[in-house]
Amino acid sequence: MSIQTAKPGTSRSLARVLATYFLALSLASLLIANVSVMFFFIRAIQQSVNSELTSAAQGAARTVASFVEEKFGELEAAARLGRLTAVPQEEQESVLANILGLDPAFRQLALLDSQGQELAAVSRLTQAMGGINTDRLGGFWLTWLKQERRYISPVYIDEITNEPMVIMAIPVTDIFGDFQGALLAEVNLKFMWDLVDRLEIGETGLAYVVDRSGNLIAFGDIARVLRGENVSHLREVREFVGNPATVAKTGVSISQGINGTTVLGTYVPLGTPDWAVVTEIPVVEAFRQGIQSTVVSVLILAFVATSAGLLGNYIARRLSAPLLALTDTATRIAGGELNLQASQAGPAEVSTLAQAFNQMTAQLRQLIGGLEQQVAARTADLARRTSELEAAAHVARQAAGIRDVGTLLDETVRLISDRFGFYHAGIFLL
């Protein structure tokens, strides 16, 4: 039977193995729990950010829409004040002047007949600079108004003041609802800039307004608006331009923002006018709470992992101490200290193993004692036989040199008695 022993350096201590397994189990459990919690937490943050950004976009859209609706409402209220197309020009101009004085966003007002001919007009500009250019309205604006529908022109930049302008038009009808003419107002959108600039989208978020072509209408950086910058390359604007429907976008998306940073963005179309309000917020700000929570979780995980490692090492040493003591006892017994007894302290399994080891050691001592006795007896018997053989040989050598029979007999008896230690020896002759 051969006994194989492990080569030095190929095995690890029990304490280290237990500590490693304990740490691995702890880390796996913590990691699974932490990842699960963080997943649901980030999902909740994402839904919250989506909801807040969408709500902000809708609020911004209502702000812009209310600006436009307010202007249309003022014009429609004036159109209902009597028969504007039937009263004298002086009275028409008086009504228009009152409207112009009520709202600074109105730069020029004009009253047209059913054929589109001007009946009366007022302006904040000089006479040389004044006059609403109806060519900016397009080719079907009058047909649109005859269907008793509002109309608003595309945004244009005034050549003199470099300010964004639009022309709003409403139908003027008589008491029977028949179309009698149109009331036009050139509206300065600079006032809408101020509204958009005051919108708060988080801490560093932005809101801006674009038309159906993707041109920037209102934005905090006025220079970009005045340049007539087209931002249709942005994802939110591109979706609005490519989607003829006026349905608001559902949810938000991560894309490049108007300032070139990575943002979460969405948009809300206004319908009339055919504009959209785009809102965006930097991803870093949107997920700041999630990033902070992730960092805190990682730090907590590192702290818990370190604590688990130290605790695991301590527990592993406590658990392996009885086995290490038993191993040390076995090593010393193997070295010849057969009277040692293994300590039975520790868990029940270790105590049972130590008891069995002590029983085995006792049996081994008994076996070794019996073998030693047998060896000693065999050795003594062998020595006795050897001595006897040596005595017999000596007697034979001595006897061979004696020729006289009497002397031979006497000397033989004496030698046998002396060499074999007999008390009495004799030779009988027959």
Salt bridges, closest charged atoms under 4 A:
GLU69 OE1 - ARG150 NH1 2.67
GLU76 OE2 - ARG150 NE 2.81
ASP103 OD2 - LYS71 NZ 2.52
ASP158 OD1 - ARG107 NH2 2.75
GLU159 OE2 - ARG136 NH2 2.92
GLU186 OE1 - ARG107 NE 3.04
GLU203 OE1 - ARG288 NH1 3.17
GLU229 OE1 - ARG224 NE 2.79
GLU229 OE1 - ARG227 NH2 3.60
GLU236 OE1 - LYS249 NZ 2.70
GLU239 OE2 - ARG235 NE 3.38
GLU239 OE1 - LYS249 NZ 3.35
ASP274 OD1 - ARG212 NH2 2.95
GLU337 OE1 - ARG332 NH2 2.90
ASP381 OD1 - ARG384 NH2 2.75
ASP381 OD2 - ARG385 NE 3.17
GLU388 OE2 - ARG384 NH1 2.97
GLU411 OE2 - ARG414 NH2 2.06
ASP418 OD2 - ARG414 NH1 3.18
